[in-house]
Amino acid sequence: MKFYVSTNNGVTGVVSEDVMRDINRRTLIAKCFARTDINFGEQLRLQRATRHALQHLSTPTFTFSREWRVNAQPWFTGSRPLLAALTQHIESMRHVIVFANFFVPFSNGHEIGHHGREAMAEEMGYVTTGRQFQETFGMSSVEILEKYGTVEDRLLLSGS
C-alpha cells in the first residue's frame, strides 16, 4: 500500500492510495468544466462550485503542522511529532511513502477566513476524525505515539 504526502506553507497532508486515486479523478472531472468561453469571474465561480461538490473525493486528508499552530488551531490531525511517528508506523508496515502534489487543507488561510466565509466553511469540511485515522492507519494516533514517539512525545501525551 502507498501513502502520499504533500507539503504547503508548513502544513503536511497525508492521504491513502485510494484517496489519491480519487483526488486524481476529481481533477479529471474538474477539467471537464474548464471553459474558455466565459469571463474570468464566471470561471472562478464554476471552479469553486465544482471543487465544493467534489470535495468528498479528497477526504480524508490528514494534516500536520507545528505544535504551537496545532494547539491554537485544533482542526489539524496532529503536530510534527505525530507525523514522524506515523511515518515510522507506515514504514514498519512495509508500506511506501510517495511525495506528491495535491491540495493541502489549512495551508492557505481559508480556514481562518482569509478568502471569505464560503471558503472557510468549505475548508472545515477537511477536518478529520479519530475514527478515520484509525481506519486508514490501523492504529489510533495515541497508539502510534505510544509505540513510535520519542520519550518527550509520550510525556506530553500523558500530560506530565
Secondary structure, DSSP 8 states (H G I E B T S, - for coil): -EEEEEEETTEEEEEEHHHHHHHHHHHHHHHHT--SSS-HHHHHHHHHHHHHHTGGGG---EEEE-HHHHHH-TTSSEEHHHHHHHHHHHHHTT-EEEE-----TTSSSGGGTTT-HHHHHHHHTT---HHHHHHHHSS-HHHHHHHHS-HHHHHHHHT-
